C-alpha cells in the first residue's frame, strides 16, 4: 500500500456585482456599518443622498483616560448612481485634516465571465501632522480592504438568510 496523495480542494472565490455593492456606499450616513473603526455616523444637515449633505463620524475613545474621541464632519460633494461613485470633502475634524477631498467608485470587473467589482478610493489632501504620505496611503488601502470585507460579509449574510 503506497501513500496516496490527496489533492487539495480547489480554492474558489467570487466578488459581488457592482449593483449589490453600490448601495452600501451610496448610503452616505451608513459608514459606521462598513468602515472599520467608525462607531457612529449620522446626518448633521442636508437631504439624504444629495450633494450638500453633511455627516458626522466618530470612532472609539483613543487616549489613556478614554475621553478623546476622533471625529470628522464630511460633506457629500457629488454622487453619480450611474457611474456608482461619490465625492466628499472633510469640512471639520479633530484628526488633523486641513484639506481633504475623496472619491469612491464601485468599478465593474469581469473574471471568467462572472461579474464582480472593485472599490476604488482616490483622494487629494494637504500633508497632515504626524503622518507620512506613504503611511496615510497604506492606512487608506487597509481601510478600503476592511470596508470590502464588511460589505462582502453583509452580502453573504443576506444571501444565506434569503436561502433559509
C-alpha positions as CSV (number, residue, x, y, z in Angstrom):
1,X,0.0,0.0,0.0
2,X,1.6,3.2,-1.2
3,X,0.9,6.5,0.3
4,X,-1.9,8.2,-1.5
5,X,-1.6,11.8,-2.3
6,X,-4.9,13.5,-1.7
7,X,-5.5,16.5,-3.9
8,X,-6.1,19.7,-2.0
9,X,-9.6,21.0,-2.9
10,X,-9.6,23.9,-5.3
11,X,-9.9,27.4,-3.9
12,X,-12.8,29.3,-5.0
13,X,-13.8,32.9,-4.7
14,X,-16.1,35.5,-6.1
15,X,-16.6,39.2,-5.9
16,X,-20.0,40.7,-5.7
17,X,-21.6,42.5,-8.7
18,X,-21.4,46.4,-8.5
19,X,-25.1,46.8,-8.2
20,X,-25.0,44.9,-5.0
21,X,-22.0,46.7,-3.5
22,X,-23.0,50.3,-4.5
23,X,-25.9,50.7,-2.0
24,X,-23.6,50.2,0.9
25,X,-21.5,53.2,-0.3
26,X,-24.4,55.3,-1.7
27,X,-26.0,55.5,1.8
28,X,-23.6,58.3,2.9
29,X,-24.7,58.1,6.6
30,X,-24.2,54.3,6.8
31,X,-20.4,54.5,7.2
32,X,-20.4,53.0,10.7
33,X,-21.6,49.7,9.3
34,X,-18.8,49.3,6.8
35,X,-15.8,51.5,7.9
36,X,-13.5,49.8,10.4
37,X,-13.1,51.9,13.5
38,X,-16.1,54.1,12.9
39,X,-18.7,53.6,15.7
40,X,-21.2,56.3,14.8
41,X,-22.2,58.1,11.6
42,X,-25.2,60.4,11.4
43,X,-26.7,63.1,9.3
44,X,-26.0,66.6,10.5
45,X,-27.7,68.6,7.8
46,X,-28.9,68.4,4.2
47,X,-31.0,66.0,2.2
48,X,-30.2,62.2,2.2
49,X,-28.2,61.1,-0.8
50,X,-28.0,64.7,-2.2
51,X,-24.9,66.9,-2.6
52,X,-24.6,69.2,0.4
53,X,-25.5,66.5,2.9
54,X,-23.1,66.7,5.9
55,X,-22.4,63.6,8.1
56,X,-20.7,63.3,11.4
57,X,-18.5,60.2,12.0
58,X,-16.7,59.2,15.2
59,X,-14.6,56.3,16.4
60,X,-13.9,55.0,19.9
61,X,-12.0,57.0,22.5
62,X,-8.3,56.8,21.9
63,X,-6.4,58.3,24.8
64,X,-5.5,56.7,28.2
65,X,-8.5,58.2,30.0
66,X,-10.8,57.1,27.2
67,X,-12.3,60.6,26.7
68,X,-10.8,61.8,23.5
69,X,-13.0,60.7,20.5
70,X,-11.7,61.2,17.0
71,X,-14.4,62.7,14.8
72,X,-14.9,64.2,11.4
73,X,-17.6,66.1,9.5
74,X,-17.8,65.3,5.8
75,X,-19.8,66.9,3.1
76,X,-21.2,65.0,0.1
77,X,-20.0,67.0,-2.9
78,X,-21.2,64.8,-5.8
79,X,-23.0,61.5,-6.3
80,X,-23.5,59.6,-9.6
81,X,-25.5,56.4,-9.2
82,X,-25.0,55.6,-12.9
83,X,-21.2,55.6,-12.5
84,X,-21.6,54.3,-8.9
85,X,-19.3,57.0,-7.5
86,X,-19.4,59.7,-4.9
87,X,-17.1,62.5,-3.8
88,X,-16.9,64.1,-0.4
89,X,-14.8,66.6,1.5
90,X,-13.8,67.0,5.1
91,X,-15.3,70.2,6.5
92,X,-14.2,69.8,10.1
93,X,-12.4,67.3,12.3
94,X,-10.1,66.9,15.2
95,X,-7.8,64.5,13.3
96,X,-5.5,67.0,11.5
97,X,-7.3,67.3,8.2
98,X,-6.7,70.7,6.7
99,X,-8.0,70.0,3.2
100,X,-9.2,66.5,2.1
101,X,-11.4,65.6,-0.9
102,X,-12.0,61.9,-1.8
103,X,-13.9,60.0,-4.5
104,X,-15.1,56.4,-4.0
105,X,-16.2,54.4,-7.0
106,X,-17.5,50.9,-7.5
107,X,-15.9,49.7,-10.7
108,X,-17.2,46.6,-12.5
109,X,-14.8,43.9,-13.5
110,X,-15.2,40.6,-15.3
111,X,-13.4,37.4,-14.1
112,X,-14.0,34.3,-16.1
113,X,-17.3,35.7,-17.4
114,X,-18.5,36.4,-13.8
115,X,-19.5,39.9,-12.9
116,X,-17.7,41.4,-9.9
117,X,-16.3,44.8,-8.9
118,X,-13.5,46.6,-7.1
119,X,-13.9,49.7,-4.9
120,X,-11.5,52.5,-5.8
121,X,-10.8,55.3,-3.3
122,X,-8.9,58.3,-4.5
123,X,-8.0,61.4,-2.5
124,X,-6.2,64.7,-2.5
125,X,-5.2,66.2,0.8
126,X,-2.7,68.5,2.4
127,X,0.0,66.9,4.5
128,X,-1.2,66.0,8.0
129,X,0.9,66.5,11.1
130,X,2.1,63.2,12.5
131,X,1.7,61.3,9.2
132,X,4.0,60.5,6.3
133,X,2.3,60.3,2.9
134,X,3.1,56.6,2.3
135,X,1.7,55.8,5.8
136,X,-1.5,57.6,5.1
137,X,-1.9,55.8,1.7
138,X,-1.3,52.5,3.5
139,X,-4.0,53.4,6.0
140,X,-6.4,54.2,3.2
141,X,-5.6,50.9,1.4
142,X,-6.1,48.9,4.6
143,X,-9.3,50.7,5.3
144,X,-10.7,50.0,1.8
145,X,-9.8,46.3,2.3
146,X,-11.7,46.3,5.6
147,X,-14.7,48.0,4.1
148,X,-14.8,45.5,1.2
149,X,-14.6,42.6,3.8
150,X,-17.5,44.1,5.8
151,X,-19.6,44.6,2.6
152,X,-18.8,41.0,1.5
153,X,-19.8,39.6,4.9
154,X,-23.0,41.6,4.8
155,X,-23.9,40.3,1.3
156,X,-23.0,36.7,2.3
157,X,-25.1,37.0,5.4
158,X,-28.1,38.4,3.5
159,X,-27.8,35.7,0.8
160,X,-27.6,33.0,3.5
161,X,-30.7,34.4,5.2
162,X,-32.6,34.6,1.9
163,X,-31.8,30.9,1.2
164,X,-33.2,29.7,4.5
